[in-house]
Amino acid sequence: MEEPAPRDRIKFYGPDDLANYAIAEEALALLRAQPGAGRIASLNEALEIHNALEFERHDILPSALTPEERATLASRATALRGQLAGFFATIDDTNVAERLAGFDREYVHDLLQLINRFKIARNVGGQRLFDALVSAGVPLWAMLADKSFVKGHDGRLRTMLLSDARYGELLVNAHLLRSGSSASFLPESLSADDSHQILNSYIESESPHLNYIEAIANAHDNAGIGLTPKVRLAAQRRVIELTQALISDRSNVVRGISYAVGIDPDQEEPLRDRVERAGARWLHQRTFGGRYLKSSMGRDQVLANFTTIIGYMHERGLLALPSFRSEIGVLEGLRVTGKDTYPRGAAYRHRDSLTILATEAYYDFLLREGTKVEDVIAWYFRDYITEVFGITGFDFAPSTASGTFLERCRHLCAEMESIAKQFTLYCEDGEIDRELLEMTSAPRPWEKIPSLVKRKYLLKGVNEDCDTALRLLFSDQARINFINSDLRAPSFVRLVLDNHVNYEDLHHYQTGPVDWLVSADLVSVDDGTVGFRSLPKILVLRDINTYETAPFGHYQREVAAAEDLAGKGWLDFSSTLLSPAEASYFNFVLNKSEFTDGHDLRNRYLHGTNPNARDEKAHREAYMQLLRLMLALLLKIQDDFALHSGEAADATRARAA
């Protein structure tokens, strides 16, 4: 007779994990099947019962349970918790190694949690318990994820960390990564010298992980954790070695996307994209219509082309250039990255590559046609805003035509800073006092530059209800996105907008979240059909989710919905020139105040730490980045002036009425 195949044990992954709802029935069945007066026979049985009890503790149970059934279950859960305590009370110094051997690795965190809860170290002895856990295969990373365990085994864990260069990854995970696989708590006895030794050993080891070495190279100096300039330099050099080895190894298949941007003199339409595959690589080709560009050579049209076809800005005044968290997929988010680096994914890299190549192509095209982009910028601040908005006093001095790209970079950095100061003074005083401008030396942080528009943006406040709504409505991981193979979508919003969803079609574990959205006045259920109570509210929250900012100054039919969300404390009004995502992007390109891997172009060129003066190619590339940013700043200022002008016109009409 064949033995039954081993079944998958029940695992509780935390109260917010979607997988729980799919196995809640199994957890309930296990709790009901376990004899209330029995004894637990093995460690894995104890760990599984503990996980099943977590479903009861967090009330993640089938909604069909009656109050009587819930009361019966609560009584049984109390009895089973007593059985758990009884099992762990039988572990002593004579059997600890035997009892811990063969535990299911999926339960490693549960094991350490229960060992602490039932004070096994007191019965067994700290060293004997530690040795038994190591022999049973409990990994060091799991031990460091348990704060109580680390406190109880401080010296032993320090010795273990120093014993193997590979444990350098655990140090990096604890201090330098944006999101490790779990929280890490290091022993207090681990000194700065210890950390320095571990990091150096890891960098010099035979096969360190490239991403961890990059995290060390891009980190801030911190002597307290052994991170010095010498360590970072060693890491930077190791990154080069590892990257070259990866590329030169023909057994590695390097997949990626290449970009080509050009101008077709015979093309009528403004823009044309084509994607081709060549082996393991993809080529994205973008061409701009030469005939279209020649038909739009007015200076205002040139700026409009940068806005639209070059792709600098969305239609509601938000820059398209930054990285947005909503674009970073779940798998991309798992990538090992330094916690102080600029968060970016494939969508940002795609957009960044296309816009910088397009900037260069359009710059060269305009130059051949006798138009210098910096002259267009100077015209905007000297003439355009005076003619259109009646604003005077702004000044932008373009680079000299004979200057090298090194000289142009330095000049453009200074002029960009000057324009930011001029705009700040104008916002604060309604005019630009040149003498006061000359006395203003320190630049205002990009995120602190004011706006003329009183309620320009809406930002997400510190509000759990807002966080819940955004997760349920827009996350591709929300448990209400998939009903069956015919009713599924990347988000609940898309599911409802693209399909006819009946409330009765929802699974038992989906009705609770949908009912919550109904109570939050976002979702309606009319005649059994799921819909949205206020589509403008959904659109406002979509902007918050997508761009981390809602462009309130551009809203029309969404105004009432946006004000209602602000009144509930979900959103806060903001009045700055740049949105938070835009300010972070400016910081990423210009300095290292926010991100350790920033391009630092402003500081490099104004402080003389730029690339070799004879490397004209490198300076041209930097110039294109700075020019793109200067144009983006201009477009944001133009949007601010236009919104403020509309506000002023509305106020005048209101007074006249």
C-alpha positions in Angstrom: 0.0 0.0 0.0 1.4 3.4 -1.1 2.0 6.0 1.6 -0.1 9.2 1.1 1.8 12.0 -0.6 3.0 14.7 1.9 0.6 17.7 2.0 1.5 21.3 2.1 1.3 22.6 5.6 -0.7 25.7 6.6 1.3 28.9 6.8 0.1 32.3 8.0 2.0 35.0 6.2 0.9 38.0 8.2 -2.4 39.8 8.5 -2.1 41.8 5.3 -1.0 38.9 3.0 -3.5 38.0 0.2 -2.6 34.3 0.4 -4.3 34.0 3.8 -7.8 34.3 2.3 -7.3 31.5 -0.1 -6.4 29.0 2.7 -8.6 30.3 5.5 -10.9 27.3 5.0 -8.0 24.9 5.4 -6.9 26.6 8.6 -10.4 26.4 10.0 -10.6 22.7 9.1 -7.3 22.0 10.9 -8.4 23.7 14.1 -11.7 21.8 14.1 -9.9 18.5 13.4 -7.4 18.8 16.2 -8.6 17.1 19.4 -9.2 19.6 22.1 -7.9 17.3 24.8 -5.0 15.7 22.8 -1.3 16.2 22.8 0.9 17.5 20.1 3.3 14.9 18.9 6.0 16.8 16.8 7.6 20.2 16.3 6.2 20.6 12.8 2.7 19.7 14.0 3.1 22.3 16.8 4.3 25.0 14.3 1.4 24.3 11.9 -1.2 24.5 14.7 0.4 27.8 15.8 0.0 29.1 12.2 -3.6 28.0 12.0 -4.3 29.7 15.3 -3.0 33.0 13.8 -6.0 32.9 11.4 -8.3 32.7 14.4 -6.4 35.5 16.3 -6.6 37.9 13.4 -10.2 36.9 12.5 -9.3 35.9 9.0 -12.0 33.3 8.7 -14.8 32.4 6.3 -17.5 35.1 6.5 -20.2 32.4 6.6 -19.4 31.4 10.2 -22.2 32.0 12.6 -21.7 33.7 16.0 -22.2 30.3 17.6 -19.5 28.7 15.4 -17.1 31.6 16.2 -17.6 31.1 19.9 -17.0 27.4 19.7 -13.8 28.1 17.6 -12.6 30.6 20.2 -12.9 28.0 23.0 -11.1 25.4 20.9 -8.3 27.9 20.1 -7.8 28.5 23.8 -7.4 24.7 24.4 -5.0 24.4 21.5 -2.8 27.2 22.8 -2.5 25.3 26.0 -1.4 22.2 24.0 1.3 24.4 22.4 2.6 25.5 25.7 2.6 21.9 26.9 4.6 20.7 23.9 7.4 23.3 24.3 7.5 22.6 28.1 8.8 19.1 27.2 12.0 20.5 25.5 15.0 20.4 27.8 18.8 20.1 27.6 18.6 16.3 27.0 16.3 16.4 23.9 16.6 19.9 22.4 18.8 18.9 19.4 16.5 15.9 18.6 13.3 18.0 18.9 14.5 20.8 16.7 16.0 18.5 14.0 14.0 18.3 10.8 11.8 21.3 11.3 10.1 22.7 8.2 12.2 25.6 7.0 9.1 27.6 6.1 8.4 27.9 9.8 11.8 29.3 10.8 10.5 32.7 12.1 7.6 30.9 13.9 10.1 28.6 15.6 12.2 31.5 16.9 9.2 33.4 18.1 7.8 30.4 20.0 11.2 29.6 21.5 11.3 33.1 22.9 7.6 33.0 24.0 8.0 29.8 26.0 11.5 30.7 27.3 13.2 27.6 26.1 16.7 29.1 26.7 16.0 29.2 30.4 15.3 25.4 30.4 18.0 24.4 28.0 20.8 26.9 28.4 21.7 29.7 25.9 24.7 28.0 24.3 23.1 24.6 24.0 20.0 26.1 22.4 22.1 28.1 20.0 24.1 25.1 19.0 21.0 23.1 18.5 19.4 25.7 16.2 22.6 26.0 14.1 22.7 22.1 13.8 19.0 22.1 12.8 19.8 24.5 10.0 18.4 27.8 11.3 20.1 30.4 9.1 21.8 33.4 10.5 19.6 35.9 8.6 16.6 34.4 10.4 18.2 34.7 13.8 19.0 38.4 13.1 15.4 39.0 12.1 14.3 38.2 15.7 15.1 41.1 18.0 14.6 39.2 21.2 16.8 36.3 19.9 19.5 38.8 19.0 19.4 40.3 22.5 19.6 36.9 24.1 22.5 35.6 22.0 24.5 38.8 21.4 28.1 37.5 21.7 27.4 34.3 19.9 25.9 36.1 16.9 28.9 38.5 16.8 31.3 35.6 16.6 29.2 34.0 13.9 29.1 37.2 11.8 32.9 37.5 11.9 33.4 33.9 10.9 32.5 34.0 7.2 32.9 36.8 4.6 29.6 35.9 3.1 27.8 37.3 6.1 28.8 40.8 4.8 25.5 40.6 3.0 23.6 40.6 6.3 25.4 43.7 7.4 24.5 45.5 4.1 21.0 44.3 4.5 20.7 45.7 8.0 22.2 49.1 7.3 22.3 50.0 3.6 19.3 48.5 1.7 16.0 50.1 1.0 14.0 46.9 1.6 15.7 43.7 2.7 13.9 40.4 2.7 13.2 41.0 6.4 14.2 43.4 9.2 17.6 42.8 10.6 18.9 43.5 14.2 22.6 43.3 14.7 24.2 42.4 18.1 25.1 45.4 20.2 28.6 44.0 20.8 29.4 44.3 17.1 31.8 47.3 16.9 32.6 49.7 14.1 35.9 47.9 13.6 34.1 44.6 13.4 31.8 46.0 10.7 34.7 47.5 8.8 36.4 44.1 8.8 33.2 42.3 7.7 32.6 44.8 4.8 36.2 44.6 3.6 36.2 40.9 3.7 33.0 40.7 1.8 34.3 43.1 -0.9 37.4 41.1 -1.3 35.7 37.7 -1.3 35.7 35.5 -4.3 32.1 36.0 -5.5 30.2 38.8 -3.8 26.8 39.8 -5.1 27.1 42.7 -7.5 24.0 44.5 -6.1 25.3 44.4 -2.5 28.7 45.8 -3.6 26.8 48.6 -5.4 24.9 49.3 -2.2 28.2 49.8 -0.4 29.7 51.9 -3.1 26.6 54.2 -3.2 26.2 54.6 0.6 26.9 57.6 2.8 30.1 57.5 4.8 29.3 56.2 8.3 32.2 55.5 10.6 29.8 54.0 13.1 29.2 51.0 10.9 32.7 50.8 9.4 31.7 52.6 6.2 34.6 54.9 5.2 35.7 56.5 1.9 38.3 53.7 1.5 35.7 51.0 1.8 33.4 52.8 -0.7 36.3 53.2 -3.1 37.1 49.6 -2.8 33.5 48.7 -3.5 33.4 51.0 -6.5 36.4 49.3 -8.0 35.0 45.9 -7.3 31.8 46.9 -9.1 33.8 47.6 -12.2 35.6 44.2 -11.9 32.4 42.3 -11.4 30.6 44.0 -14.2 33.4 43.4 -16.7 33.5 39.8 -15.7 29.8 39.5 -16.2 29.9 41.0 -19.6 33.0 39.0 -20.8 31.5 35.7 -19.7 29.9 34.3 -22.8 27.7 31.9 -20.8 25.7 34.9 -19.6 22.8 36.0 -21.7 22.6 39.7 -21.3 19.1 40.9 -22.0 18.1 44.5 -22.4 16.7 47.3 -24.5 18.7 49.6 -26.7 17.3 53.0 -27.9 17.8 55.0 -31.1 16.3 58.4 -31.6 16.5 60.4 -34.8 14.8 62.9 -37.1 13.4 61.7 -40.4 13.4 64.7 -42.8 10.5 63.2 -44.9 8.3 62.2 -42.0 5.0 64.1 -41.7 3.7 63.0 -38.3 5.3 64.4 -35.2 6.4 61.1 -33.7 6.8 57.5 -34.7 7.9 54.5 -32.6 9.1 51.1 -33.7 10.3 48.2 -31.6 12.4 45.4 -33.1 14.0 42.3 -31.5 17.5 41.2 -32.2 18.3 38.0 -30.4 18.1 38.6 -26.7 17.9 42.4 -27.1 15.2 44.8 -28.1 15.7 48.0 -30.0 13.3 50.8 -29.5 13.5 53.3 -32.4 11.8 56.7 -32.2 11.8 59.2 -35.0 10.5 62.7 -35.1 9.0 64.2 -38.3 11.4 66.7 -39.9 8.6 68.3 -41.8 6.5 68.7 -38.7 9.5 70.2 -36.7 10.2 72.7 -39.6 6.6 73.8 -39.5 6.8 74.6 -35.8 9.9 76.8 -35.5 8.4 79.6 -33.5 10.0 80.0 -30.1 6.8 79.2 -28.3 6.3 76.2 -30.6 9.8 75.0 -29.8 8.9 75.0 -26.0 5.6 73.3 -26.8 7.5 70.6 -28.7 9.7 69.9 -25.7 6.6 69.7 -23.6 4.7 67.2 -25.8 6.5 65.3 -28.4 9.9 65.2 -26.7 7.9 64.1 -23.6 8.8 66.4 -20.7 5.4 67.0 -19.3 2.0 65.5 -18.7 -1.1 67.5 -19.8 -1.9 68.7 -16.3 1.4 70.4 -15.5 3.2 67.5 -13.9 6.7 66.6 -15.3 6.9 63.1 -16.9 10.7 62.9 -16.1 10.8 61.7 -12.5 10.6 58.2 -11.3 7.3 57.3 -9.6 6.9 54.6 -7.0 3.7 53.3 -8.6 5.7 52.4 -11.8 8.1 50.1 -9.9 6.7 46.6 -10.2 6.6 44.0 -7.4 9.6 42.0 -8.8 11.5 45.2 -9.5 10.9 46.2 -5.8 12.6 43.0 -4.7 15.9 44.0 -6.4 18.7 44.7 -3.9 19.1 48.5 -3.8 20.7 50.9 -1.4 18.2 52.6 0.9 19.6 56.1 0.0 19.6 55.6 -3.8 17.1 57.0 -6.2 14.2 54.5 -6.5 13.7 53.7 -10.2 12.5 50.9 -12.3 12.2 49.9 -16.0 9.5 52.5 -16.8 11.7 55.4 -15.6 14.8 54.1 -17.4 12.7 53.7 -20.6 11.4 57.3 -20.4 14.8 58.7 -19.3 16.6 57.1 -22.2 14.1 58.3 -24.8 13.8 61.9 -23.5 17.6 62.5 -23.2 18.2 61.1 -26.7 15.3 63.1 -28.0 16.7 66.3 -26.3 20.0 65.8 -28.0 18.5 65.1 -31.4 16.1 68.1 -31.2 19.0 70.3 -30.0 21.1 69.4 -33.0 18.2 69.9 -35.4 17.4 73.3 -34.0 21.1 74.3 -34.2 21.2 73.3 -37.9 18.1 75.4 -38.4 19.7 78.5 -36.8 18.0 78.3 -33.4 19.8 77.9 -30.1 17.8 76.4 -27.3 19.4 78.7 -24.7 18.4 81.7 -26.8 14.8 80.4 -26.7 15.0 80.2 -22.9 16.4 83.7 -22.7 13.5 84.9 -24.9 11.0 83.3 -22.6 12.2 85.1 -19.5 13.0 88.4 -21.2 10.1 88.9 -23.5 7.4 86.2 -23.4 6.3 86.5 -19.7 6.3 90.3 -20.0 4.0 90.1 -23.1 1.7 87.4 -21.8 1.6 87.9 -18.0 3.0 91.4 -17.5 5.9 90.1 -15.4 9.2 91.9 -15.6 12.6 91.6 -14.0 13.6 88.1 -14.9 16.9 87.5 -16.7 18.6 84.5 -18.2 22.0 84.8 -19.9 22.6 82.1 -22.5 26.0 80.5 -22.9 28.4 81.9 -25.5 28.4 80.1 -28.8 32.2 79.6 -28.7 32.2 78.1 -25.2 33.1 74.5 -24.6 30.6 72.1 -23.2 32.5 72.2 -19.9 32.1 76.0 -19.8 28.4 75.7 -20.8 27.7 73.2 -18.0 29.2 75.5 -15.4 27.3 78.5 -16.9 24.0 76.6 -17.1 24.2 75.4 -13.5 24.7 79.0 -12.4 21.8 80.3 -14.5 19.4 77.6 -13.4 20.1 78.5 -9.8 19.7 82.2 -10.6 16.3 81.6 -12.2 15.1 79.6 -9.2 16.2 82.5 -6.9 14.4 85.0 -9.1 11.2 83.0 -9.1 11.4 82.7 -5.3 11.8 86.4 -4.9 8.9 87.1 -7.3 6.6 84.7 -5.3 7.5 86.3 -2.0 7.7 90.0 -3.0 5.7 90.3 -6.3 8.8 91.7 -7.9 12.5 91.0 -8.4 14.8 93.4 -6.6 18.2 92.9 -8.3 20.2 94.2 -5.3 18.3 91.8 -3.0 18.9 89.0 -5.5 22.7 89.7 -5.4 22.6 89.4 -1.6 20.8 86.1 -1.7 23.7 83.6 -1.9 22.4 80.2 -0.6 20.0 78.5 -3.0 16.6 77.4 -1.7 16.2 73.6 -1.6 14.2 72.5 -4.7 11.4 71.2 -2.5 11.1 74.5 -0.7 10.7 76.8 -3.8 7.3 78.5 -3.4 4.4 78.8 -5.8 2.2 81.7 -6.7 -0.8 79.3 -6.6 -2.2 78.9 -3.1 -3.6 75.4 -3.5 -1.5 74.0 -6.3 -1.1 70.4 -5.2 -2.7 67.8 -3.0 -0.4 65.4 -1.2 -1.3 62.2 0.7 -1.5 62.8 4.3 -0.7 60.5 7.2 -3.9 58.6 7.1 -4.4 54.8 7.4 -7.8 55.0 5.6 -6.3 56.7 2.6 -3.5 54.1 2.5 -6.1 51.3 2.6 -8.2 52.9 -0.2 -5.2 53.4 -2.4 -4.0 49.8 -1.9 -7.5 48.3 -2.5 -8.3 50.4 -5.5 -5.0 50.5 -7.4 -2.6 47.8 -6.2 -2.0 44.8 -8.5 -1.7 42.7 -5.4 -5.1 43.6 -3.9 -7.2 40.5 -3.2 -10.3 41.9 -4.9 -8.7 42.2 -8.4 -9.4 38.5 -9.4 -12.8 36.9 -9.2 -12.4 34.3 -11.9 -10.6 33.8 -15.3 -13.2 36.1 -16.9 -13.4 38.7 -14.2 -9.9 39.9 -13.5 -7.8 43.0 -14.0 -4.5 44.7 -12.9 -6.5 46.7 -10.3 -9.9 46.9 -8.8 -10.6 50.2 -10.5 -9.9 48.6 -13.9 -12.0 45.5 -12.9 -15.1 47.6 -12.2 -14.7 50.1 -15.1 -14.0 47.4 -17.7 -16.5 44.8 -16.5 -20.0 44.2 -15.1 -19.3 43.1 -11.6 -22.1 41.6 -9.5 -21.7 41.7 -5.7 -22.8 38.1 -5.5 -19.9 37.1 -7.7 -17.4 38.1 -5.0 -15.7 35.4 -2.9 -16.3 35.4 0.8 -12.8 36.9 1.4 -13.6 39.8 -1.0 -16.8 41.1 0.4 -15.1 42.6 3.5 -12.7 44.9 1.5 -15.5 45.9 -0.9 -17.9 46.7 2.0 -15.1 48.9 3.5 -14.8 50.8 0.2 -18.6 51.2 0.3 -18.4 52.6 3.8 -15.6 55.0 2.7 -18.1 56.4 0.1 -15.9 55.3 -2.8 -17.9 52.3 -4.1 -21.6 51.7 -4.5 -23.7 48.5 -4.8 -26.9 49.3 -6.7 -29.2 46.5 -7.6 -26.4 44.1 -6.9 -24.0 45.8 -9.3 -20.6 47.1 -8.0 -19.8 50.6 -9.2 -18.1 53.8 -8.1 -20.1 56.3 -6.0 -18.0 59.3 -7.2 -15.8 58.9 -10.3 -14.1 62.3 -9.7 -12.9 61.0 -6.3 -11.4 57.9 -8.0 -9.6 60.1 -10.5 -8.1 62.3 -7.7 -6.9 59.2 -5.9 -5.6 57.8 -9.1 -3.4 60.9 -9.5 -2.2 60.5 -5.9 -1.3 56.8 -6.6 0.3 57.4 -10.0 2.2 60.7 -9.5 2.3 60.9 -5.7 0.6 64.3 -6.2 -2.8 65.5 -7.3 -2.6 68.7 -9.6 -5.4 70.5 -7.8 -4.7 73.8 -9.6 -5.7 72.1 -12.9 -8.8 70.4 -11.6 -12.3 71.5 -12.8 -15.0 68.8 -12.3 -12.7 67.1 -9.7 -12.5 70.1 -7.4 -15.4 69.2 -5.1 -14.3 65.6 -4.8 -10.7 66.7 -4.0 -11.9 69.2 -1.4 -14.0 66.4 0.2 -10.9 64.1 0.4 -8.9 66.9 2.0 -11.7 67.6 4.4 -11.6 63.9 5.6 -7.9 64.3 6.4 -6.8 62.0 3.5 -5.0 64.7 1.5 -3.2 67.9 2.3 -2.9 71.0 0.2 0.6 72.2 -0.8 1.9 75.3 -2.5 5.3 74.7 -4.0 6.7 75.1 -7.5 7.7 71.4 -7.8 5.8 68.4 -6.6 7.7 66.1 -4.2 8.5 63.6 -7.0 9.8 66.5 -9.2 11.9 68.0 -6.4 13.5 64.6 -5.8 14.3 64.3 -9.5 16.0 67.7 -9.4 18.0 66.6 -6.4 18.9 63.3 -8.1 20.4 65.1 -11.1 21.9 68.1 -9.4 23.2 67.1 -6.0 23.5 64.3 -3.4 21.4 65.9 -0.7 18.7 63.2 -1.0 20.3 60.3 -2.9 23.8 58.9 -2.7 23.8 57.8 -6.3 22.8 61.2 -7.7 24.5 62.6 -10.7 25.6 65.6 -8.6 26.0 67.8 -11.8 25.6 71.1 -10.0 28.2 70.4 -7.4 30.6 68.7 -9.8 30.6 71.6 -12.2 30.4 74.5 -9.8 33.1 73.0 -7.5 35.5 71.8 -10.1 35.1 68.1 -9.5 33.7 67.4 -13.0 35.2 64.9 -15.5 38.5 65.5 -17.3 38.3 68.9 -19.0 39.4 67.3 -22.3 36.6 64.7 -22.3 34.2 66.7 -24.5 31.9 63.7 -24.9 31.3 63.4 -21.2 30.7 67.2 -20.9 28.2 67.2 -23.8 26.2 64.4 -22.2 26.2 66.3 -18.9 25.1 69.5 -20.8 22.1 67.7 -22.3 21.0 66.6 -18.9 21.4 70.1 -17.5 19.6 71.6 -20.5 16.7 69.1 -20.1 16.4 70.1 -16.4 16.6 73.8 -17.2 13.8 73.4 -19.8 11.8 71.4 -17.2 12.2 74.3 -14.7 11.0 76.7 -17.3 7.9 74.6 -18.1 7.1 74.4 -14.4 7.4 78.2 -14.0 5.2 78.7 -17.1 2.6 76.4 -15.6 2.7 78.3 -12.3 2.3 81.7 -14.1 -0.6 80.4 -16.2 -2.4 78.9 -13.1 -1.9 82.1 -11.1 -3.1 84.2 -14.0 -6.3 82.1 -14.1 -6.7 82.5 -10.4 -6.3 86.3 -10.7 -8.8 86.5 -13.5 -11.3 84.4 -11.5 -10.9 86.7 -8.5 -11.4 89.8 -10.7 -14.6 88.3 -12.2 -15.8 87.5 -8.7 -15.3 91.0 -7.4 -17.0 92.5 -10.5 -20.0 90.2 -9.9 
